[in-house]
Amino acid sequence: MGYQNSKNKSDYGLEDFFQEVQEIEIFLDKMSNINHKLQEANEESKSVTKASLSKAIKRRMEKDIDEVGKITRNIKVKLEEMDRNNLENRKMPGCGKGTGVDRSRMSMTVALKNRLKDRIKDFQVNVRV
């Protein structure tokens, strides 16, 4: 019954696209949270005098850094997949290059790439192990 009136945004592939965008935004938020935790751990490590505590903080920071690396790789893979899907979506009727749907998809993908670059830059500037 839901297929009878299928001339909505899902016809243009936007429903799945926005689902992918939401997943990437969740990963970007995780990166921000980890970056914040790393900043706190870095400040904490400056005031620690015991070697055992310092090592524990360093291990925790290294674990978080590895997690950020995994998240970053995952986001990059998803963004590359989105680029491929955007190009494939252009073949659909009403979604050709320059249409509103195409511009929306492309601009959102570019915005996510820029947000990822900003998160990486923040991570590199603010955290030093």
N, C-alpha and C positions, 0 to 999 in steps of 0.2 A: 504494500500500500504506500509506503514511503518512497518507492521508486517512481510512482506516477508523476509527482511534481519534483523532478530531479534537476530542474533548471535553477539551482542555487549555487552558492559559492563552492560546494564540493565538486560540482561539474568541472570547475576550472582547476581542481587540485589544491585549492587553498586550505581546505580543512586539514588534510595531511601535512601540508606545508607548515601551517601554524602549530600543529602538534610537534613537529621537528623543531621549530623555533622555540617553543616552550621548553623542550628538553634541553636545548643548548643554553637557554637562559638559566635553567636550574644548575647546570654545570658551571656557568660563569659565576653564579652566586656562591657556589661551593668554593670556587677559586678565591673569591673575595674573603670568605670566612676563614679559609686556611691562611691567606695572606695576613689577615688580622691576628690570627693565633700565632703566626710566626713573628710578627712584630712584637707581640707581647712576650713571647719566649726570648726574643733577642734582648729586650729590655731587662727581663728577669736574669738572663745570663750575665749581664753587666754587674749585677749586685751580688751574685753568688760567690762565696769564698771557698766552699768545699769542692774538691775535685770530683767527688762522686756525684754531687748534684749538677755540676757543670756538664759532666758526661751524659747524665740522664736527659738534661735539657737538649744537648746536642743531638742525641739519638732521636728524641721526639721531633726536633726540627728537621732532621734528615728524613724521617718518615713522612712528615708533612710535605717536604720538598718533592719526594718521590711521588706522593699522591697528586701534587699539582702537575707534575710531568705527565702522569697517566691521564689526568683530566684534560690537559692541553692536547695530547695526542688524540684523545677521543673526540674532542670538539673539532679538531682539524679534519679528522676523517668524516665527521658528520657534515661539516661545511663543504668539503669536496663533493660529498654525495648530494648535497643541496644544489651545488653548482650544476652537476650532471642532470639532476631532476629538473632544474630550471630550464636548461637547454632542451630537454626532452618535452617539457610542458609546452614549449613554444610551438610544437607540432600539433597541439590540440586546437580545434576550431575555436576562434575567439580569444586565443591566448598567444597570438603571434608576437614577434618582436615589436616593442613600442606600445603594446596595448596596456591598459590599466593593470591587468593581472600580471603581465610580465614586469612592468615597472615596479609594482608592489613587491613581487618576489625578489627581484634583483636588488632593490634598495634595502630590503630587510636583510638579505644575505650580506650585503656590503656593510650594513650597520653592525651585524653580529661579528664580522671579521674585524672591524675597527674596535669593538668592545673587547674582543679577545686580545688584540694587540695592546690595548690600554692595560688590561689585566696583567699581561706578561711584563709590560714595562714597569708597572707598579711593583710587581713581584721582584723584578731584578733590581730596582732602585731601593726598595725598602728593606730587603732581607739579604743579609750577608752572614753566612755561616763561617 
